[in-house]
Amino acid sequence: MKYCIFNGHLCFRERIFLSFVSKKTIYLENIRNRSQQKGLRNYELDLFSLIDKIFYDCSVQINEIGTKIKFIPGSLKDGNFFHNTIGTRALSYYLEFLAYLIPSINKRINIKIVGLRSLKSDISLETFAYVNLTLLRKIGRSDVRMRIITNLISNTKNTEVILFSSKMNLSVPFQFNRKGFILALQIIFTTSSDSVLTYEDLSSILPKSLMNCELNFKIHNFKVYNTKISFKTITLIAETSTGCILSTDSTLTKKNVKFTQWLDFYRDIFSEFLEQLISGSCVDGVTQVPLLINFLNEKSKKTIEVKVKNLTLSSIQFLREVKLILGPVFGIKFLKDSKKIVIQKKTIF
């Protein structure tokens, strides 16, 4: 089959990625057909604008109300690029898509993207830098670099990110099937205010048993010097002795929030993170799809696998669509003894 048909708007970026790696035309139909505001959102059109800048011979055909798309993939250009986002999604929305593509190409790319640093709907820049790029390096793309620059005067285009990858196409086999033990917990607190996160704050949030254990806590406080924006982002990252990565993050953009509300915000994100640690998963829920994409990009002939407690809805949707467009690349089995799910990449496409 030289084309595939997908229904709805879910996994939008992932479907475009699958079109590129399979070199197949895709049709997206019934995009938010039942929504009051039907069709594509402006940030999805903006993603096509980015694609048009960095690829040759891509074709996008959209009907008048944006509910149907025909997309024909092209090939990546070699060189320097610039994209000024429209500012309705965070920069990580675009960077994640670029990270999907980088391992599968053998060309130099240097791209500067301007836009919003953080939004609650997207992962933080810190998560992208310390988790997504780490995954790329685990499969051999150690050449990938990122630089973050703050715009001091704009409230909508407050951050610039430069992403660079040299002309290399390496691949290193890796597994995420043994959790191991936590080496260290990185807590990154980024804000536009003068607030800081201290160890005393942690003692009022975390259980005493965790605070008194030998786990190495490291707090990093970063201030973004821009008086026109107001946000606080907290990112938690843990890497285990076996190379597994667990992370979570959240962003608040509300002004004049009471101290007790901030404490509740902190408690919620730490509670979510601790649940992941206790569950025994080798990767967190948000990172499941990026990891599966890295499995697809990994070129060795060895079987590679990841072990998780539960699959997210996004992961289930992505696995179904991989099977539709690429065939039975992944195998899934349930381990009764440990109540874990193991996903294996079995074949090379």
Secondary structure, DSSP 8 states (H G I E B T S, - for coil): --EEEEESSTTHHHHHHHHHHHT-EEEEESTTTTSSS-S--HHHHHHHHHHHHHEES-EEEE-TTSS-EEEE--EE--EEEEEE--SSSBHHHHHHHHHHHGGG--S-EEEEEEEBS--TTS--HHHIIIIIHHHHHHTT-TT-EEEEEE-SS-SSS-EEEEEEE-S--------B-----EEEEEEEEEESSS----HHHHHHHS-HHHHTSS--EEEEEEE---TT---EEEEEEEEETTS-EEEEEEEE--SS--HHHHHHHHHHHHHHHHHHHHHT-SB-TTTHHHHHHHHHH---SS-EEEEESS--HHHHHHHHHHHHHH-S-EEEEEETTTTEEEEEE----
